[in-house]
Amino acid sequence: MTDSRTYSVEKRAAAALNLLQRWAADIATAQGLPEARWILDDDARLHGMADGDEDTAIWADYLRIDLTRTETSTLTGYRNYTPHGPSGPVIPVILTST
């Protein structure tokens, strides 16, 4: 079994892009997810930004991310995803309200 921390940034980035494609499909269907902007950084972490507290809360419910309010009054949360199971790459997902 491969330790998920040994996956290259490229493999984690590919898995992260697959997650985004899955979420995009849910937006286009009955899920009714609001728009969000997503950035894949150099370390294969996904940063999601949704407009306002309500849209951020909807995404947090969908992604099962617990949100906290920061000192600057934005909502933020974090979760590690393993879309390919426990032996697959770990994708950190950070969600923030704008």
N, C-alpha and C positions, 0 to 999 in steps of 0.2 A: 504494500500500500504506500502511495506517495504522500508525503506530508504536504498539506496544502500551502504551507509557507514557502515551499521550494519552487513553486511555479514562477516562471519568468514574468516580468512586467507585461510582455507582449501577450502571453496566454491569459493573464488576468484582465488585460485590456479587451481582448476578444470576448471573454466571458461577460465583461461589463457591457460591451456593446450589444451582446445578445439579450441581456436584461433590459436594456433600453428599447430594443425592438419589441420585446414582449409587452412592456408597459405601453408603448405606442399603439400596439394592437388593441390593448384594453381601452385606451383613450378613444379609439375609433369605434368601439362597440358599446354595449349597454353599461359599462362601468361608469361612464359619465365623469371621468377624471378631468379636472381643470388643466389648463396648460401649465407647464413648468419648463424652465430652462435647465439643461443638464450640461455639465462640463466634466470631461474625463481628463484628470490631471496626469502628470508624468509618472506618477506612482500607481496608476490604474485605480484611483479612487474616484467615485462618482459624486459630484457635488450638484445637488438639485436645489433650485430656487423657485419658489412659488410666490405669487402675488398675494400678500395679505395673510392674516391669521387663518381665515376660513379655508382658503385654498390649500394652505400648508397643512392644516388639520386633516383635510380630506386625503391628501397624499400620505400623511403620517398613518392614518387608519389603513389605507391600502397597503402600505409597505410595512406595517406593524412596527413603527418607530415611535418611541416615547419622546415627546417634546418637552423642552424646558425653556423658560423665558430668560434671555440674557440681560445683562445690565443695560443694554441699549434697546431693550423692549422687543427684540426680534425673537422669534421662536426657532429653536434649533434642536436637532436630534441626530443620532448616529446608530447605524446597525451594520454588522457584517453579514453579507449574504454568501451562501455557498450554493449557487444555482445548479451545480453538477454533483451535489451530495457532499458528504463529509471528506471525501478524498480529493475533491476538486479544488479549484482556486477560490480563495477568499476575496470577496469584493467589498471593500468598505463603502458605505453609502452615507453621505452627510446631507441632511435636508435642512434648509433655512428659509425663513420667510423674508420677503423683501418689502 
